[in-house]
Amino acid sequence: MNVIVCHARHFTIRRIWRCPTCKTRRRMLFQDEAWYGMTMTCCHCGDRWQDGELCPRPAKRGWRKEAAAKATAEWVAAGRYDRTAHRAWLAAETGVAA
């Protein structure tokens, strides 16, 4: 039996945005996935939203600190936003000309 597992690739965007949980402006990590929409993670509280809906929180001790640290590391690595690179990535992912 052959099993193929695909993981959606994403384009990382960093923004300063109002976190619905923290109720203040925070560093937010956005991950644009061509077929699944945008996922947003707060670098402070670790909460995630996809297409405006709060994602389930893990039943795991210390998940907030872990999620916030991961989001912060990805936020730093993302660098400045490049609209042209984002459009080219989206075109390559969907097969539609930019």
Contacts in CASP RR format, 6 or more apart in sequence:
PFRMAT RR
TARGET T0000
AUTHOR 0000-0000-0000
METHOD contacts of the structure
MODEL  1
MNVIVCHARHFTIRRIWRCPTCKTRRRMLFQDEAWYGMTMTCCHCGDRWQ
DGELCPRPAKRGWRKEAAAKATAEWVAAGRYDRTAHRAWLAAETGVAA
8 33 0 8 1.000
8 34 0 8 1.000
8 35 0 8 1.000
8 36 0 8 1.000
9 33 0 8 1.000
9 34 0 8 1.000
9 93 0 8 1.000
10 31 0 8 1.000
10 32 0 8 1.000
10 33 0 8 1.000
10 39 0 8 1.000
11 31 0 8 1.000
11 32 0 8 1.000
11 85 0 8 1.000
11 86 0 8 1.000
11 89 0 8 1.000
11 90 0 8 1.000
12 29 0 8 1.000
12 30 0 8 1.000
12 31 0 8 1.000
12 74 0 8 1.000
12 77 0 8 1.000
12 78 0 8 1.000
13 29 0 8 1.000
13 30 0 8 1.000
13 31 0 8 1.000
13 32 0 8 1.000
13 78 0 8 1.000
13 81 0 8 1.000
13 86 0 8 1.000
14 27 0 8 1.000
14 28 0 8 1.000
14 29 0 8 1.000
14 30 0 8 1.000
14 75 0 8 1.000
14 78 0 8 1.000
14 79 0 8 1.000
14 81 0 8 1.000
15 27 0 8 1.000
15 28 0 8 1.000
15 30 0 8 1.000
15 81 0 8 1.000
16 25 0 8 1.000
16 26 0 8 1.000
16 27 0 8 1.000
16 28 0 8 1.000
17 25 0 8 1.000
17 26 0 8 1.000
17 28 0 8 1.000
17 40 0 8 1.000
18 24 0 8 1.000
18 25 0 8 1.000
18 26 0 8 1.000
19 25 0 8 1.000
19 26 0 8 1.000
19 28 0 8 1.000
19 42 0 8 1.000
19 44 0 8 1.000
19 45 0 8 1.000
19 47 0 8 1.000
20 47 0 8 1.000
20 49 0 8 1.000
20 54 0 8 1.000
21 42 0 8 1.000
21 45 0 8 1.000
21 47 0 8 1.000
22 42 0 8 1.000
22 44 0 8 1.000
22 45 0 8 1.000
26 42 0 8 1.000
26 43 0 8 1.000
26 44 0 8 1.000
26 45 0 8 1.000
27 42 0 8 1.000
27 43 0 8 1.000
27 44 0 8 1.000
27 72 0 8 1.000
27 75 0 8 1.000
28 40 0 8 1.000
28 41 0 8 1.000
28 42 0 8 1.000
28 43 0 8 1.000
28 75 0 8 1.000
29 40 0 8 1.000
29 41 0 8 1.000
29 43 0 8 1.000
29 71 0 8 1.000
29 72 0 8 1.000
29 74 0 8 1.000
29 75 0 8 1.000
29 78 0 8 1.000
30 38 0 8 1.000
30 39 0 8 1.000
30 40 0 8 1.000
31 38 0 8 1.000
31 39 0 8 1.000
31 40 0 8 1.000
31 41 0 8 1.000
32 38 0 8 1.000
32 86 0 8 1.000
32 90 0 8 1.000
33 39 0 8 1.000
34 90 0 8 1.000
34 93 0 8 1.000
34 94 0 8 1.000
35 93 0 8 1.000
36 50 0 8 1.000
37 50 0 8 1.000
37 51 0 8 1.000
38 50 0 8 1.000
38 51 0 8 1.000
39 48 0 8 1.000
39 49 0 8 1.000
39 50 0 8 1.000
39 55 0 8 1.000
40 48 0 8 1.000
40 49 0 8 1.000
40 50 0 8 1.000
40 52 0 8 1.000
41 47 0 8 1.000
41 48 0 8 1.000
41 67 0 8 1.000
41 71 0 8 1.000
42 48 0 8 1.000
42 68 0 8 1.000
42 71 0 8 1.000
43 68 0 8 1.000
43 71 0 8 1.000
43 72 0 8 1.000
43 75 0 8 1.000
44 68 0 8 1.000
45 64 0 8 1.000
45 68 0 8 1.000
46 63 0 8 1.000
46 64 0 8 1.000
46 67 0 8 1.000
46 68 0 8 1.000
46 71 0 8 1.000
47 54 0 8 1.000
47 55 0 8 1.000
47 57 0 8 1.000
47 64 0 8 1.000
47 67 0 8 1.000
48 54 0 8 1.000
48 55 0 8 1.000
48 67 0 8 1.000
49 55 0 8 1.000
57 63 0 8 1.000
87 98 0 8 1.000
88 98 0 8 1.000
90 96 0 8 1.000
90 98 0 8 1.000
91 97 0 8 1.000
91 98 0 8 1.000
END
